[in-house]
Amino acid sequence: MLKHRGFPSRLPGTDYQFTVRRENKKGATPLVARERFADRRPADRRADAGFLQALWEHFGDEPFERGNLDAGRLSWLFGREVVPAEEPFDPESYEALLRIDIARARASFPEVFGAEGSA
């Protein structure tokens, strides 16, 4: 499992986790697209925005390996702002390649990309 050095382990000042410390011996937790409802707590939305911002600052528009990124946090963005970067895609692989769908990410989280739409 690739460990993304320099990637924040959690949202600063909270317990919202962004990375895992060690590989699960039973295999990677599968990525699934989780439904985000309009009544989500503001703290959860901040965690999503913080995670997307960390992804953008660390990887930009380049494909990236899932590695030690937290499956739960990825699943809140998966299928929308974060999409597979390879076919076939294995949602249970630490080596799976992902990328940010920049258009969807800007539409969903304009605060991450700034007023002009650039990071």
Secondary structure as GFF3:
##gff-version 3
##sequence-region A 1 119
A	DSSP	alpha_helix	42	59	.	.	.	ID=ss1
A	DSSP	beta_strand	64	65	.	.	.	ID=ss2
A	DSSP	alpha_helix	71	77	.	.	.	ID=ss3
A	DSSP	beta_strand	82	84	.	.	.	ID=ss4
A	DSSP	beta_strand	97	100	.	.	.	ID=ss5
A	DSSP	alpha_helix	102	108	.	.	.	ID=ss6
A	DSSP	alpha_helix	110	113	.	.	.	ID=ss7
###
